[in-house]
Amino acid sequence: MTGSRGTTLLELLIAMTVLGLVVAGLFSAFVFGGRVAAASGGRLEAMALAQQTLEDLRDEVDTPRLAAGAHDDAPATWNTLTPFNPQRRYIVRNGKFDADGNLVWTGTDDEYDIKEVRVQVEWTPPPKS
């Protein structure tokens, strides 16, 4: 084995460059995964808040909270979205079946066969300190 005296400076620089690129790629993958996990957590909290709103409204069949139209609900304080100032909005529509059996959406609360409730949850992240 003549000529084998160890690694040269060039080989060491190439190895360190390759290692640096691999570590940078892994680090960015972890950062991206953390952001995805945080966004997923926020979406799950928003879905739980919307579900809780529907459960609350289910018990109030003929109350002003279920009158036809758009309603802004008070911010929730029970979940981890509280620092993000969650806002709930729900829209109620009343439907009536006509003589042909077709569903016709009406704007009145006088007579209805079915109610549709859509819940929308929005939040604003707190300012970065």
C-alpha positions in Angstrom: 0.0 0.0 0.0 2.2 2.7 -1.2 0.8 6.2 -1.4 -1.8 5.7 1.4 -0.9 8.3 3.9 -4.3 9.5 5.2 -7.0 11.8 4.0 -6.2 15.0 2.2 -7.5 18.4 3.0 -9.7 18.3 -0.1 -11.3 15.0 0.9 -12.0 16.4 4.4 -13.6 19.6 3.0 -15.8 17.5 0.6 -16.9 15.2 3.4 -17.7 18.2 5.7 -19.7 19.9 2.9 -21.8 16.8 2.3 -22.4 16.3 6.0 -23.4 20.0 6.3 -25.9 19.6 3.5 -27.4 16.5 5.1 -27.7 18.1 8.5 -29.3 21.3 7.0 -31.8 19.2 5.2 -32.8 17.3 8.3 -33.0 20.5 10.3 -35.4 22.1 7.8 -37.5 18.9 7.7 -37.9 19.1 11.5 -38.8 22.8 11.4 -41.4 22.1 8.7 -42.8 19.2 10.6 -43.2 21.4 13.7 -45.1 24.0 11.7 -47.4 21.4 10.3 -48.0 19.9 13.7 -48.8 23.4 15.2 -51.3 24.2 12.3 -52.9 20.8 12.7 -53.4 21.4 16.4 -55.1 24.8 15.7 -57.4 23.1 13.2 -58.4 20.4 15.6 -59.1 23.0 18.3 -61.2 25.0 15.8 -63.2 21.9 14.9 -63.8 21.1 18.5 -65.0 24.6 19.1 -67.4 24.4 16.1 -68.6 21.0 17.4 -69.2 22.5 20.9 -71.2 25.3 19.3 -73.4 22.9 17.5 -73.9 20.8 20.6 -74.9 24.0 22.5 -77.3 25.0 19.8 -78.9 21.5 19.5 -80.5 22.0 22.9 -82.0 25.4 22.0 -84.6 24.5 19.3 -86.9 27.6 19.3 -84.7 30.3 20.9 -83.5 33.6 19.5 -80.0 32.0 19.1 -81.5 29.8 16.3 -83.4 32.5 14.4 -82.7 32.6 10.7 -79.7 34.8 9.8 -76.1 35.3 10.9 -75.1 35.2 14.5 -71.8 36.1 16.2 -71.1 34.0 19.2 -69.1 35.1 22.3 -65.4 34.0 22.2 -64.8 30.7 23.9 -62.6 30.5 26.9 -62.4 26.8 27.4 -59.8 25.8 24.8 -56.2 26.4 24.0 -57.1 28.9 21.2 -58.0 31.5 23.8 -54.7 33.4 23.3 -55.6 33.6 19.6 -58.9 35.4 20.2 -61.3 32.9 18.6 -64.4 34.2 17.0 -67.4 31.9 16.3 -70.0 32.8 13.7 -72.9 30.6 12.7 -75.5 31.0 10.1 -79.0 29.5 10.4 -81.3 28.8 7.4 -84.8 27.4 7.5 -86.1 25.0 4.9 -89.6 23.9 4.0 -90.6 21.1 1.7 -93.0 22.1 -1.1 -95.8 20.0 -2.6 -93.3 18.2 -4.9 -91.1 17.3 -2.0 -88.3 19.7 -3.0 -86.6 21.6 -0.2 -87.0 25.4 -0.4 -84.9 27.7 1.8 -86.9 30.4 3.4 -85.9 33.5 5.4 -88.7 33.3 8.0 -89.0 31.5 11.3 -92.7 31.0 11.0 -92.9 27.6 9.4 -90.0 25.2 8.7 -89.3 21.5 8.3 -85.6 21.6 8.7 -82.9 24.0 10.0 -79.4 24.2 8.6 -76.7 25.6 10.9 -73.2 26.4 9.6 -70.5 27.2 12.1 -67.4 29.2 11.1 -64.4 29.6 13.5 -61.7 32.2 12.9 -58.7 33.2 15.1 -55.9 35.6 15.0 -52.4 34.6 16.3 -51.0 36.8 19.0 -48.3 39.2 17.9 -44.8 37.9 18.1 -42.8 39.3 20.9 
